[in-house]
Amino acid sequence: MLETIKTQNLTKIFKVKKKKIRAIQDINLSIQNGEIFVLLGPNGAGKTTFLKTISTLILPTYGDAWVNGYNIKKDEYKVRKSIGLSTGFERSFYYRLNGYQNLEFFGTLYGIKSKDLKERINFLLNLFNLEDAKDLKYMKYSTGMKKKLSLARALLHDPDVYIFDEPTSSIDPISANEIRDIILSLKDKNKTIILSTHDMHEAELLADRIGILNKGNMLAVDKKENLKRVLKKEIIKVKIDKGINEDLIAQDGIKEKINLFRKIKDNEFEIEVENSSEVLDQLIEKLKNQDRKILTINVETPSIEEVFINFVRNDKK
Ligand SMILES: Nc1ncnc2c1ncn2[C@@H]1O[C@H](COP(=O)(O)OP(=O)(O)OP(=O)(O)O)[C@@H](O)[C@H]1O
């Protein structure tokens, strides 16, 4: 696997009057080619600062980063050409130009030939459902339309790397789903994507790996399933053909592994365990010995929301 984004002790300290704000602190991250990396963090955690720094919009106070092999300080122009960037605040759009003209302007800046550009713009306006708004001046766009145009612009020059700051905030649920599909289709083309979000369902759906930022520090970086394992909490939900009580299940060999037994109905219960694979065989055996037939059995792992809250709440730094 190739490394597309790499940061080394990336740090940004803002100075406001005499106060120092450590927006991001010693971030070491490596994102592989073709990966979707999702950045989570509470308000003010440093997500936007991180994304802007690797996009060359902000200079780090110290530390370094490389995007597509180019250094953010020495090869600023090449980094910018390699990335499709969409941030929340798009001051750079021209308010008096319409949507089409704005994309035309930026496409020309990217050096896309006029005929190809026309095709590309029409394709993107269609992709983001903006055809009806193409002749509307940017200043009359709704917040969601502005966001979509910003994403369309990020895709204009078909770059290898995408940096999206909250790509679906202020977007209606149907359009948000469409945008998530577009992001997944970029991954299918082996593009690399880093995005921030407050939407845990989005993180669950898109992320190959997740990074949890809090107060400028990266608390955890891992695949979803590994982050979930940290909580050591899995729920086994069971439905059987007859009634059962806790004492018939929580017997020797299995009792100490059950953190919680919850009876849902006479013939339905759930148990909370650290690791379901250590319990399942024994549980099934016990039910069999009690002459109970299993109708359904499911294992639920913690949600990314639980994981996120757990990491941030336990961060005492
Ligand atoms: N230009 C700036 N000058 C001073 N402080 C700044 C500047 N930009 C960001 N900060 C501060 O840096 C910290 C991180 O802000 P940042 O916008 O990166 O957080 P975020 O995780 O994107 O938050 P949110 O989820 O609310 O968008 C905050 O304390 C913020 O006030």
The ligand as a Gaussian input file, in Angstrom:
#p B3LYP/6-31G(d) Opt

LIG

0 1
 N       -7.649000      31.606000      12.971000
 C       -7.718000      31.260000      14.248000
 N       -7.263000      32.068000      15.216000
 C       -7.322000      31.705000      16.514000
 N       -7.815000      30.536000      16.953000
 C       -8.279000      29.690000      16.030000
 C       -8.260000      29.997000      14.636000
 N       -8.797000      28.937000      13.962000
 C       -9.133000      28.023000      14.895000
 N       -8.822000      28.469000      16.124000
 C       -9.017000      27.747000      17.401000
 O       -8.415000      26.462000      17.255000
 C       -9.190000      25.464000      17.911000
 C       -9.565000      24.377000      16.907000
 O      -10.514000      24.922000      15.997000
 P      -11.047000      24.091000      14.736000
 O      -11.899000      25.017000      13.937000
 O       -9.890000      23.481000      14.051000
 O      -11.922000      22.964000      15.444000
 P      -12.974000      21.935000      14.812000
 O      -12.652000      20.595000      15.399000
 O      -12.994000      22.033000      13.340000
 O      -14.336000      22.452000      15.435000
 P      -15.875000      22.372000      14.888000
 O      -16.319000      20.948000      15.030000
 O      -16.605000      23.262000      15.848000
 O      -15.909000      22.873000      13.480000
 C      -10.383000      26.186000      18.524000
 O      -10.069000      26.486000      19.869000
 C      -10.481000      27.461000      17.705000
 O      -11.040000      28.507000      18.453000

